[in-house]
Amino acid sequence: MTCAHTVTFDERSWSEPAPDSADGCTDCRALGEDVWAHLRLCLSCGHVACCDSSPHRHATAHATAQDHPVVRSFEPGETWRWCYADERIV
């Protein structure tokens, strides 16, 4: 699935940004916490943040604050993407 927000990410010339963390929510760690449920990778900038099942919901906060609507799961073996703007899997 795609949406208007994934056009750039679906081009052959696009490459995924390097994650700013290898194994944890960057924002939770900045708070001195490690309480996330699952991780998401921002496809615009590579920011790794916690999902909406986590106490702080940093991925949603990042998407809203930075206007970066598309993330993918950063969990091992998962490749699905989510568009916050369209509120659906893309």
Backbone torsions as a table, in degrees:
resi	resn	phi	psi	omega
1	MET	NA	153.7	177.7
2	THR	-140.7	175.2	173.4
3	CYS	-153.9	177.8	-179.3
4	ALA	-60.3	-25.6	-177.6
5	HIS	-82.1	-10.2	-178.9
6	THR	-102.0	-0.4	-176.1
7	VAL	-51.7	-49.6	-179.8
8	THR	-62.1	-42.4	-176.4
9	PHE	-70.6	-19.5	-179.8
10	ASP	-91.6	-4.5	178.2
11	GLU	-74.8	145.5	179.7
12	ARG	-59.8	-33.7	-176.5
13	SER	-76.2	-13.3	-178.1
14	TRP	-76.3	140.8	172.3
15	SER	-129.5	143.9	-176.5
16	GLU	-63.1	137.0	178.2
17	PRO	-68.6	151.5	177.6
18	ALA	-68.2	134.5	178.4
19	PRO	-64.5	142.7	177.8
20	ASP	-84.8	1.1	174.3
21	SER	-149.9	143.7	-179.4
22	ALA	-88.0	-25.2	-170.6
23	ASP	-152.7	22.7	179.2
24	GLY	-167.6	166.7	178.2
25	CYS	-71.9	118.6	-179.1
26	THR	-58.1	-41.7	-176.6
27	ASP	-73.3	-39.4	176.0
28	CYS	-62.8	-43.5	179.6
29	ARG	-62.1	-35.9	177.8
30	ALA	-64.1	-26.9	177.3
31	LEU	-87.0	-3.1	-178.0
32	GLY	78.9	23.3	-177.7
33	GLU	-119.1	160.7	174.5
34	ASP	-144.8	60.8	-171.6
35	VAL	-114.2	19.4	-176.6
36	TRP	-76.5	155.2	176.4
37	ALA	-90.8	-55.3	-179.3
38	HIS	-139.8	160.5	-176.8
39	LEU	-113.4	149.9	177.5
40	ARG	-126.9	145.6	178.5
41	LEU	-111.3	122.3	176.3
42	CYS	-70.3	124.4	-178.3
43	LEU	-80.9	-7.1	175.4
44	SER	-84.5	-39.8	-172.4
45	CYS	-133.2	-8.8	179.3
46	GLY	88.7	8.2	179.2
47	HIS	-67.7	130.2	178.0
48	VAL	-101.6	125.1	-176.3
49	ALA	-144.4	164.3	-176.4
50	CYS	-81.8	153.0	-175.8
51	CYS	-78.9	178.9	-179.0
52	ASP	-72.5	-11.4	173.7
53	SER	-83.7	-5.6	178.4
54	SER	-90.7	154.5	-177.2
55	PRO	-56.8	-37.7	-173.8
56	HIS	-96.8	-15.5	177.6
57	ARG	50.3	48.0	-174.8
58	HIS	-65.8	-31.1	-180.0
59	ALA	-64.1	-43.5	177.6
60	THR	-64.8	-42.8	179.1
61	ALA	-61.0	-42.4	179.0
62	HIS	-64.5	-46.7	-179.4
63	ALA	-58.2	-41.3	-179.5
64	THR	-71.5	-48.7	-175.9
65	ALA	-67.7	-36.7	-175.0
66	GLN	-98.9	-5.3	-175.2
67	ASP	57.2	46.8	176.5
68	HIS	-115.3	88.6	-168.4
69	PRO	-77.3	-17.5	-172.5
70	VAL	-112.1	129.8	175.5
71	VAL	-126.3	164.9	168.3
72	ARG	-126.5	159.1	175.6
73	SER	-61.6	139.3	176.2
74	PHE	-109.5	23.8	177.5
75	GLU	-91.6	143.1	-179.8
76	PRO	-55.1	131.6	176.9
77	GLY	81.8	-1.7	-179.8
78	GLU	-109.5	138.5	-178.6
79	THR	-129.7	5.4	-177.5
80	TRP	-67.8	153.8	179.5
81	ARG	-118.7	153.5	178.9
82	TRP	-129.8	135.6	174.1
83	CYS	-105.9	115.1	179.5
84	TYR	-67.2	-36.1	-178.3
85	ALA	-64.5	-42.0	-178.9
86	ASP	-96.0	-5.8	178.7
87	GLU	52.8	52.1	178.8
88	ARG	-158.9	161.5	175.4
89	ILE	-70.8	133.9	-179.9
90	VAL	-127.9	NA	NA
